[in-house]
Amino acid sequence: MSQPGRPRLLWLTSSFPQQGRPAGLFLPDLFAELTGRGAAIAVLTQNTAGRRTEREALPCGAEVTRFGWSGGDRPLVSQAEAGWRGLRHVSDYFARGLLAGRRLLATFRPDCLVAEWLVPAGLLALLLARLGRVPFAARALGSDVLVVGRQPLARPLVAWVARSAGVLFADGFDLAAETSRLAGGRPCLFAATARRLGDERSTFRLPEAPGFFTLLTVGRLHPAKGQDVLLEALGRLAARGCPVRAVLVGDGPLRARLEQRAAELGLGPRLVLTGVLPDGDLAALLARVDCVVIPSRSESIPLVLGEAARHRRPLVVSAVGDMATLVRRFELGYDVPAEAPEALAAAIERMRAEPDRARFGRQASALADLLSTPEAARTMLGAIEELLTRGRG
């Protein structure tokens, strides 16, 4: 056991940045903050670029072990939805993760395991914690509780992880309450996900569109993120002659359907699909656009909400998760019901006509502080140290 105040933490996640893959982007900043506070960090994740186990030292001093597996860069949730072939890859994830984790238990000798998402990493952490006789913590990040945790067959498994963890975190207030219920009433602490945008740029430049009100939406192109709802709202606005265009940053399984629907609606230059962009491009867009729209069907507190607050961009969000509460509390913009294209279109029109949009950024710094990496690191490290102290007692 390491000395008090300097715990050795083995972090497990199925989502971590690799070769431009925009996954777990908040984690490197969190690890830098934790190592700066004295923690030693090792990371265990799958290799999305090959079947060989690879290791990488991060600038903050944390070491990442990427174990080889058969699933490539396809997300675990997509593997689980792909039938028997996908389940084979999920099984391979757990088998190879257990082998790599056992080696790290012996070599890194962690005081505590920490899982991002209750499943699949939380289940892997539970199994390794029992093998190594060490406690584990887990952080819920939305889909693990709000999607997987509501499926009748999967709910007992997610609840088992939640009830077995020594300490629970969630990156949303509503999500923390739901996770607590799943864990039989055990407390769950709020610990936001956040990151600092880097300055890397690509060749992408947003075309000029004089007179147009420009919206920005950032996220994986997936039904849960609601970009299709935004397209329907754009179609209504176009029919009214309202000069509004939307920039959608991200990629995913919804892209082909979005392109087809945009053609059907005749959106043309009113819709810009950029694909995945580096941080510098995203920062430049946040500094330039008129409004950030988050039209999700299911959400906790997305990274882009905090990024919009840090750039003092007004927001139009769907009333899911904590977004409506935060937008109202910090006077950041408007909220609308989820899956309501007409209400979304009306809110965008209202924002465009707003004579004092700058007022929506006056309390943004307070929200940015609440959703900051230092605040999350303080909460998580303090709770884990308390857990370890109880174990020593």
Kinemage of the C-alpha trace (Angstrom):
@kinemage 1
@onewidth
@group {chain A} dominant
@subgroup {mainchain}
@vectorlist {calphas} color= white
{ca met a 1} P 0.000 0.000 0.000
{ca ser a 2} L 1.349 3.417 -0.916
{ca gln a 3} L 1.580 6.178 1.626
{ca pro a 4} L -1.580 8.183 2.431
{ca gly a 5} L -2.229 11.013 -0.005
{ca arg a 6} L -0.312 9.379 -2.857
{ca pro a 7} L -2.536 6.543 -4.066
{ca arg a 8} L -1.667 4.304 -6.978
{ca leu a 9} L -4.693 4.185 -9.273
{ca leu a 10} L -5.290 1.736 -12.107
{ca trp a 11} L -7.787 3.412 -14.458
{ca leu a 12} L -9.913 1.185 -16.684
{ca thr a 13} L -11.785 2.514 -19.705
{ca ser a 14} L -13.095 1.170 -22.994
{ca ser a 15} L -12.829 4.634 -24.530
{ca phe a 16} L -9.491 6.441 -24.783
{ca pro a 17} L -7.902 8.674 -27.446
{ca gln a 18} L -5.806 6.830 -30.016
{ca gln a 19} L -4.676 7.887 -33.496
{ca gly a 20} L -7.220 10.683 -33.779
{ca arg a 21} L -10.129 8.612 -32.444
{ca pro a 22} L -12.292 11.094 -30.491
{ca ala a 23} L -12.999 8.856 -27.506
{ca gly a 24} L -12.498 9.620 -23.825
{ca leu a 25} L -11.032 13.001 -24.726
{ca phe a 26} L -11.471 14.294 -21.169
{ca leu a 27} L -9.235 11.653 -19.591
{ca pro a 28} L -5.706 12.934 -20.395
{ca asp a 29} L -6.482 16.279 -18.724
{ca leu a 30} L -7.930 14.480 -15.705
{ca phe a 31} L -4.835 12.295 -15.386
{ca ala a 32} L -2.571 15.351 -15.598
{ca glu a 33} L -4.541 16.977 -12.787
{ca leu a 34} L -4.452 13.832 -10.625
{ca thr a 35} L -0.726 13.228 -11.066
{ca gly a 36} L -0.176 16.897 -10.256
{ca arg a 37} L -1.938 16.220 -6.962
{ca gly a 38} L 0.386 13.304 -6.173
{ca ala a 39} L -1.447 10.272 -7.533
{ca ala a 40} L 0.284 7.624 -9.636
{ca ile a 41} L -1.800 6.559 -12.634
{ca ala a 42} L -1.750 3.514 -14.899
{ca val a 43} L -4.375 3.156 -17.622
{ca leu a 44} L -5.805 -0.039 -19.087
{ca thr a 45} L -7.738 0.108 -22.348
{ca gln a 46} L -8.070 -1.849 -25.584
{ca asn a 47} L -5.907 -1.267 -28.650
{ca thr a 48} L -8.239 0.136 -31.314
{ca ala a 49} L -5.517 0.054 -33.981
{ca gly a 50} L -4.312 -3.548 -33.845
{ca arg a 51} L -4.142 -6.873 -32.043
{ca arg a 52} L -0.822 -6.292 -30.306
{ca thr a 53} L -0.486 -5.035 -26.755
{ca glu a 54} L 1.194 -1.638 -26.733
{ca arg a 55} L 2.316 0.793 -24.041
{ca glu a 56} L 2.578 4.552 -24.083
{ca ala a 57} L 3.783 7.077 -21.522
{ca leu a 58} L 1.615 10.196 -21.342
{ca pro a 59} L 3.223 13.618 -20.779
{ca cys a 60} L 1.738 13.731 -17.273
{ca gly a 61} L 3.617 10.560 -16.275
{ca ala a 62} L 0.716 8.122 -16.518
{ca glu a 63} L 1.401 4.939 -18.499
{ca val a 64} L -1.225 3.518 -20.843
{ca thr a 65} L -1.435 -0.221 -21.588
{ca arg a 66} L -3.482 -0.967 -24.695
{ca phe a 67} L -4.212 -4.673 -24.823
{ca gly a 68} L -4.667 -6.316 -28.210
{ca trp a 69} L -8.130 -7.582 -29.048
{ca ser a 70} L -10.230 -8.569 -32.056
{ca gly a 71} L -12.750 -5.689 -32.138
{ca gly a 72} L -10.689 -2.909 -33.724
{ca asp a 73} L -11.963 0.637 -33.340
{ca arg a 74} L -15.666 -0.202 -33.188
{ca pro a 75} L -17.166 0.948 -29.843
{ca leu a 76} L -18.113 -1.778 -27.349
{ca val a 77} L -21.753 -0.704 -27.371
{ca ser a 78} L -21.876 -1.218 -31.142
{ca gln a 79} L -20.249 -4.624 -30.755
{ca ala a 80} L -22.896 -5.655 -28.244
{ca glu a 81} L -25.644 -4.610 -30.679
{ca ala a 82} L -24.150 -6.569 -33.594
{ca gly a 83} L -25.413 -10.047 -32.674
{ca trp a 84} L -23.287 -13.123 -32.108
{ca arg a 85} L -20.270 -11.822 -34.040
{ca gly a 86} L -20.225 -8.694 -31.895
{ca leu a 87} L -20.618 -10.695 -28.698
{ca arg a 88} L -17.513 -12.659 -29.675
{ca his a 89} L -15.564 -9.395 -29.687
{ca val a 90} L -17.084 -8.373 -26.344
{ca ser a 91} L -15.988 -11.709 -24.860
{ca asp a 92} L -12.514 -11.172 -26.280
{ca tyr a 93} L -12.435 -7.705 -24.656
{ca phe a 94} L -13.075 -9.196 -21.216
{ca ala a 95} L -10.750 -12.163 -21.649
{ca arg a 96} L -7.805 -10.105 -22.843
{ca gly a 97} L -8.598 -7.278 -20.445
{ca leu a 98} L -8.482 -9.675 -17.512
{ca leu a 99} L -5.100 -11.048 -18.624
{ca ala a 100} L -3.598 -7.588 -19.074
{ca gly a 101} L -5.190 -6.388 -15.836
{ca arg a 102} L -3.743 -9.275 -13.841
{ca arg a 103} L -0.263 -8.356 -15.064
{ca leu a 104} L -0.784 -4.763 -13.963
{ca leu a 105} L -2.031 -5.907 -10.569
{ca ala a 106} L 1.308 -7.680 -10.128
{ca thr a 107} L 3.590 -5.010 -11.615
{ca phe a 108} L 1.889 -1.674 -10.874
{ca arg a 109} L 0.376 -2.844 -7.558
{ca pro a 110} L -2.537 -0.383 -7.450
{ca asp a 111} L -4.235 0.701 -4.256
{ca cys a 112} L -7.520 1.193 -6.080
{ca leu a 113} L -9.055 0.542 -9.485
{ca val a 114} L -11.175 3.232 -11.166
{ca ala a 115} L -13.586 2.469 -14.011
{ca glu a 116} L -15.025 4.915 -16.517
{ca trp a 117} L -18.556 3.657 -17.304
{ca leu a 118} L -20.170 1.024 -15.092
{ca val a 119} L -20.151 -1.276 -18.110
{ca pro a 120} L -18.040 -2.592 -19.636
{ca ala a 121} L -15.039 -1.199 -17.715
{ca gly a 122} L -16.840 -1.314 -14.359
{ca leu a 123} L -17.479 -5.037 -14.723
{ca leu a 124} L -13.855 -5.615 -15.658
{ca ala a 125} L -12.780 -3.540 -12.636
{ca leu a 126} L -15.061 -5.553 -10.332
{ca leu a 127} L -13.525 -8.854 -11.489
{ca leu a 128} L -9.959 -7.550 -11.212
{ca ala a 129} L -10.647 -5.969 -7.826
{ca arg a 130} L -11.696 -9.360 -6.490
{ca leu a 131} L -8.660 -11.016 -8.011
{ca gly a 132} L -6.295 -8.429 -6.548
{ca arg a 133} L -8.216 -7.875 -3.303
{ca val a 134} L -8.247 -4.132 -3.798
{ca pro a 135} L -11.232 -1.735 -3.834
{ca phe a 136} L -12.592 -0.157 -6.951
{ca ala a 137} L -14.436 3.029 -7.854
{ca ala a 138} L -16.629 3.656 -10.886
{ca arg a 139} L -17.950 6.718 -12.702
{ca ala a 140} L -21.218 6.627 -14.627
{ca leu a 141} L -21.135 8.646 -17.839
{ca gly a 142} L -24.680 8.362 -19.137
{ca ser a 143} L -25.287 5.524 -21.587
{ca asp a 144} L -24.173 2.884 -19.073
{ca val a 145} L -26.995 3.840 -16.681
{ca leu a 146} L -29.549 5.630 -18.878
{ca val a 147} L -29.483 3.128 -21.763
{ca val a 148} L -27.872 -0.173 -20.766
{ca gly a 149} L -29.046 0.121 -17.160
{ca arg a 150} L -32.678 0.358 -18.274
{ca gln a 151} L -32.620 -2.847 -20.311
{ca pro a 152} L -34.248 -5.686 -18.332
{ca leu a 153} L -31.522 -8.242 -19.054
{ca ala a 154} L -28.604 -5.848 -18.474
{ca arg a 155} L -29.931 -3.900 -15.477
{ca pro a 156} L -28.989 -6.543 -12.843
{ca leu a 157} L -25.415 -6.584 -14.162
{ca val a 158} L -25.091 -2.789 -14.050
{ca ala a 159} L -26.670 -2.746 -10.577
{ca trp a 160} L -24.198 -5.402 -9.407
{ca val a 161} L -21.282 -3.184 -10.436
{ca ala a 162} L -22.851 -0.110 -8.811
{ca arg a 163} L -23.487 -1.901 -5.535
{ca ser a 164} L -20.020 -3.482 -5.468
{ca ala a 165} L -18.018 -0.298 -6.056
{ca gly a 166} L -16.362 1.256 -3.027
{ca val a 167} L -17.292 4.728 -4.249
{ca leu a 168} L -19.480 5.936 -7.116
{ca phe a 169} L -19.242 9.041 -9.289
{ca ala a 170} L -21.364 10.395 -12.133
{ca asp a 171} L -20.805 13.237 -14.581
{ca gly a 172} L -24.333 14.612 -14.123
{ca phe a 173} L -26.593 15.471 -11.202
{ca asp a 174} L -29.628 13.598 -12.507
{ca leu a 175} L -27.312 10.779 -13.524
{ca ala a 176} L -25.876 10.647 -9.996
{ca ala a 177} L -29.400 10.290 -8.580
{ca glu a 178} L -30.244 7.521 -11.074
{ca thr a 179} L -26.964 5.731 -10.334
{ca ser a 180} L -27.672 5.961 -6.608
{ca arg a 181} L -31.088 4.347 -7.145
{ca leu a 182} L -29.454 1.618 -9.204
{ca ala a 183} L -27.002 1.022 -6.337
{ca gly a 184} L -29.785 0.567 -3.789
{ca gly a 185} L -29.572 4.084 -2.364
{ca arg a 186} L -25.801 4.294 -1.919
{ca pro a 187} L -24.463 7.839 -2.479
{ca cys a 188} L -23.054 8.848 -5.855
{ca leu a 189} L -20.890 11.968 -6.142
{ca phe a 190} L -20.963 14.454 -9.002
{ca ala a 191} L -17.661 14.598 -10.927
{ca ala a 192} L -17.888 16.351 -14.286
{ca thr a 193} L -16.065 15.422 -17.465
{ca ala a 194} L -14.216 18.362 -18.993
{ca arg a 195} L -11.134 19.137 -21.057
{ca arg a 196} L -9.026 21.974 -22.392
{ca leu a 197} L -9.134 22.349 -26.167
{ca gly a 198} L -5.750 22.134 -27.857
{ca asp a 199} L -4.572 24.281 -30.748
{ca glu a 200} L -4.097 21.694 -33.513
{ca arg a 201} L -5.688 22.847 -36.792
{ca ser a 202} L -6.611 21.086 -40.029
{ca thr a 203} L -7.241 22.547 -43.468
{ca phe a 204} L -10.960 22.966 -42.691
{ca arg a 205} L -12.276 26.510 -42.841
{ca leu a 206} L -15.930 27.401 -42.455
{ca pro a 207} L -17.290 28.955 -45.658
{ca glu a 208} L -18.440 32.548 -45.382
{ca ala a 209} L -22.221 33.030 -45.289
{ca pro a 210} L -23.009 36.747 -44.902
{ca gly a 211} L -26.332 37.377 -43.232
{ca phe a 212} L -26.764 33.823 -41.957
{ca phe a 213} L -27.176 32.938 -38.282
{ca thr a 214} L -24.736 30.070 -37.668
{ca leu a 215} L -25.389 27.188 -35.284
{ca leu a 216} L -22.863 24.636 -34.006
{ca thr a 217} L -23.617 21.084 -32.902
{ca val a 218} L -20.815 18.786 -31.702
{ca gly a 219} L -21.053 15.060 -31.034
{ca arg a 220} L -21.129 11.584 -32.464
{ca leu a 221} L -23.661 11.349 -35.289
{ca his a 222} L -26.009 8.992 -33.487
{ca pro a 223} L -29.776 8.933 -32.838
{ca ala a 224} L -29.189 9.618 -29.132
{ca lys a 225} L -27.559 12.936 -30.041
{ca gly a 226} L -30.605 14.129 -31.994
{ca gln a 227} L -28.916 15.671 -35.038
{ca asp a 228} L -31.846 14.395 -37.119
{ca val a 229} L -34.194 16.515 -34.987
{ca leu a 230} L -32.045 19.566 -35.744
{ca leu a 231} L -32.296 18.842 -39.471
{ca glu a 232} L -36.075 18.805 -39.248
{ca ala a 233} L -35.942 22.162 -37.451
{ca leu a 234} L -33.635 23.522 -40.185
{ca gly a 235} L -36.118 22.367 -42.797
{ca arg a 236} L -38.874 24.346 -41.095
{ca leu a 237} L -36.663 27.422 -40.833
{ca ala a 238} L -35.670 27.152 -44.493
{ca ala a 239} L -39.352 26.941 -45.484
{ca arg a 240} L -39.932 30.207 -43.599
{ca gly a 241} L -37.025 31.897 -45.335
{ca cys a 242} L -35.110 32.263 -42.071
{ca pro a 243} L -31.354 32.647 -42.838
{ca val a 244} L -29.970 29.974 -40.505
{ca arg a 245} L -27.283 27.359 -41.168
{ca ala a 246} L -25.901 24.598 -38.949
{ca val a 247} L -22.396 23.165 -38.638
{ca leu a 248} L -22.356 19.553 -37.417
{ca val a 249} L -18.989 18.395 -36.066
{ca gly a 250} L -18.540 14.655 -35.624
{ca asp a 251} L -19.048 11.361 -37.384
{ca gly a 252} L -20.987 8.192 -36.768
{ca pro a 253} L -23.677 5.784 -37.972
{ca leu a 254} L -26.273 8.526 -38.569
{ca arg a 255} L -24.215 10.360 -41.202
{ca ala a 256} L -25.642 8.719 -44.338
{ca arg a 257} L -29.202 9.247 -43.143
{ca leu a 258} L -28.482 12.892 -42.323
{ca glu a 259} L -27.020 13.496 -45.777
{ca gln a 260} L -30.043 11.875 -47.414
{ca arg a 261} L -32.514 13.857 -45.310
{ca ala a 262} L -30.649 17.129 -45.933
{ca ala a 263} L -30.963 16.503 -49.673
{ca glu a 264} L -34.689 15.778 -49.312
{ca leu a 265} L -35.177 19.016 -47.369
{ca gly a 266} L -33.119 20.980 -49.877
{ca leu a 267} L -30.836 22.367 -47.176
{ca gly a 268} L -27.791 22.743 -49.430
{ca pro a 269} L -25.329 25.223 -47.837
{ca arg a 270} L -27.579 25.550 -44.779
{ca leu a 271} L -25.945 22.353 -43.463
{ca val a 272} L -22.202 21.765 -43.100
{ca leu a 273} L -21.069 18.268 -42.081
{ca thr a 274} L -17.404 18.540 -41.092
{ca gly a 275} L -16.621 15.070 -39.776
{ca val a 276} L -14.265 14.851 -36.814
{ca leu a 277} L -12.173 18.004 -36.347
{ca pro a 278} L -9.067 18.657 -34.234
{ca asp a 279} L -9.358 20.856 -31.158
{ca gly a 280} L -8.032 23.996 -32.790
{ca asp a 281} L -10.738 23.891 -35.439
{ca leu a 282} L -13.412 23.334 -32.807
{ca ala a 283} L -12.111 26.250 -30.732
{ca ala a 284} L -12.153 28.473 -33.824
{ca leu a 285} L -15.760 27.483 -34.537
{ca leu a 286} L -16.809 28.137 -30.948
{ca ala a 287} L -15.309 31.607 -31.193
{ca arg a 288} L -17.116 32.336 -34.446
{ca val a 289} L -20.609 30.779 -34.385
{ca asp a 290} L -23.677 32.592 -33.102
{ca cys a 291} L -25.175 29.781 -31.006
{ca val a 292} L -24.474 26.207 -29.851
{ca val a 293} L -27.353 23.730 -30.187
{ca ile a 294} L -27.513 20.421 -28.279
{ca pro a 295} L -30.607 18.546 -29.552
{ca ser a 296} L -29.996 15.229 -27.749
{ca arg a 297} L -32.629 12.620 -26.978
{ca ser a 298} L -30.513 11.225 -24.127
{ca glu a 299} L -27.751 13.126 -22.353
{ca ser a 300} L -26.169 13.941 -19.019
{ca ile a 301} L -23.865 16.972 -19.263
{ca pro a 302} L -22.061 16.789 -22.617
{ca leu a 303} L -18.548 18.130 -23.001
{ca val a 304} L -19.701 20.702 -25.527
{ca leu a 305} L -21.949 22.383 -22.960
{ca gly a 306} L -18.932 23.256 -20.836
{ca glu a 307} L -16.937 24.238 -23.931
{ca ala a 308} L -19.753 26.569 -25.018
{ca ala a 309} L -19.791 28.135 -21.548
{ca arg a 310} L -16.035 28.690 -21.615
{ca his a 311} L -16.403 30.454 -24.978
{ca arg a 312} L -19.516 32.356 -23.776
{ca arg a 313} L -21.686 31.066 -26.616
{ca pro a 314} L -25.472 31.154 -26.090
{ca leu a 315} L -27.166 27.747 -26.032
{ca val a 316} L -30.343 26.067 -27.213
{ca val a 317} L -30.630 22.606 -25.627
{ca ser a 318} L -33.130 19.805 -25.303
{ca ala a 319} L -34.534 19.310 -21.813
{ca val a 320} L -32.838 15.995 -21.030
{ca gly a 321} L -30.392 15.164 -18.268
{ca asp a 322} L -29.138 18.278 -16.488
{ca met a 323} L -28.991 20.560 -19.507
{ca ala a 324} L -32.227 22.502 -18.994
{ca thr a 325} L -31.525 22.976 -15.290
{ca leu a 326} L -28.030 24.330 -15.938
{ca val a 327} L -29.082 26.531 -18.857
{ca arg a 328} L -31.793 28.118 -16.711
{ca arg a 329} L -29.702 28.377 -13.542
{ca phe a 330} L -26.793 30.120 -15.273
{ca glu a 331} L -28.943 31.994 -17.844
{ca leu a 332} L -27.178 30.479 -20.836
{ca gly a 333} L -30.019 30.401 -23.356
{ca tyr a 334} L -33.193 28.414 -24.015
{ca asp a 335} L -34.320 24.826 -23.515
{ca val a 336} L -36.940 22.917 -25.497
{ca pro a 337} L -38.540 19.461 -25.211
{ca ala a 338} L -36.567 16.611 -26.764
{ca glu a 339} L -37.659 15.360 -30.192
{ca ala a 340} L -39.646 18.548 -30.878
{ca pro a 341} L -38.436 20.044 -34.198
{ca glu a 342} L -40.991 22.865 -34.221
{ca ala a 343} L -40.116 23.947 -30.677
{ca leu a 344} L -36.421 23.765 -31.579
{ca ala a 345} L -36.980 25.869 -34.702
{ca ala a 346} L -38.927 28.460 -32.681
{ca ala a 347} L -36.161 28.664 -30.051
{ca ile a 348} L -33.521 29.158 -32.748
{ca glu a 349} L -35.617 31.924 -34.324
{ca arg a 350} L -36.032 33.525 -30.911
{ca met a 351} L -32.288 33.364 -30.277
{ca arg a 352} L -31.569 34.906 -33.676
{ca ala a 353} L -33.941 37.783 -32.875
{ca glu a 354} L -32.582 38.267 -29.339
{ca pro a 355} L -31.235 41.874 -29.165
{ca asp a 356} L -28.844 41.139 -26.266
{ca arg a 357} L -27.407 37.651 -26.812
{ca ala a 358} L -24.314 38.639 -24.808
{ca arg a 359} L -26.407 38.418 -21.630
{ca phe a 360} L -26.379 34.648 -21.957
{ca gly a 361} L -22.641 34.574 -21.243
{ca arg a 362} L -22.560 36.694 -18.104
{ca gln a 363} L -22.702 33.720 -15.721
{ca ala a 364} L -20.919 31.281 -18.019
{ca ser a 365} L -17.654 31.355 -16.062
{ca ala a 366} L -19.446 30.075 -12.943
{ca leu a 367} L -20.695 27.045 -14.874
{ca ala a 368} L -17.271 26.535 -16.447
{ca asp a 369} L -15.751 26.366 -12.953
{ca leu a 370} L -18.381 23.849 -11.809
{ca leu a 371} L -17.658 21.645 -14.828
{ca ser a 372} L -13.865 21.983 -14.610
{ca thr a 373} L -11.246 19.232 -14.546
{ca pro a 374} L -9.637 20.511 -11.293
{ca glu a 375} L -12.987 20.318 -9.513
{ca ala a 376} L -13.599 16.765 -10.766
{ca ala a 377} L -10.083 15.686 -9.761
{ca arg a 378} L -10.503 17.164 -6.281
{ca thr a 379} L -13.784 15.319 -5.760
{ca met a 380} L -12.588 11.981 -7.087
{ca leu a 381} L -9.211 11.939 -5.376
{ca gly a 382} L -10.692 13.028 -2.049
{ca ala a 383} L -13.331 10.282 -2.110
{ca ile a 384} L -10.819 7.607 -3.151
{ca glu a 385} L -8.380 8.634 -0.407
{ca glu a 386} L -11.242 8.433 2.106
{ca leu a 387} L -12.089 4.957 0.802
{ca leu a 388} L -8.480 3.834 1.213
{ca thr a 389} L -8.283 5.341 4.703
{ca arg a 390} L -11.360 3.355 5.745
{ca gly a 391} L -9.716 0.235 4.332
{ca arg a 392} L -6.546 0.830 6.338
{ca gly a 393} L -8.646 1.251 9.472
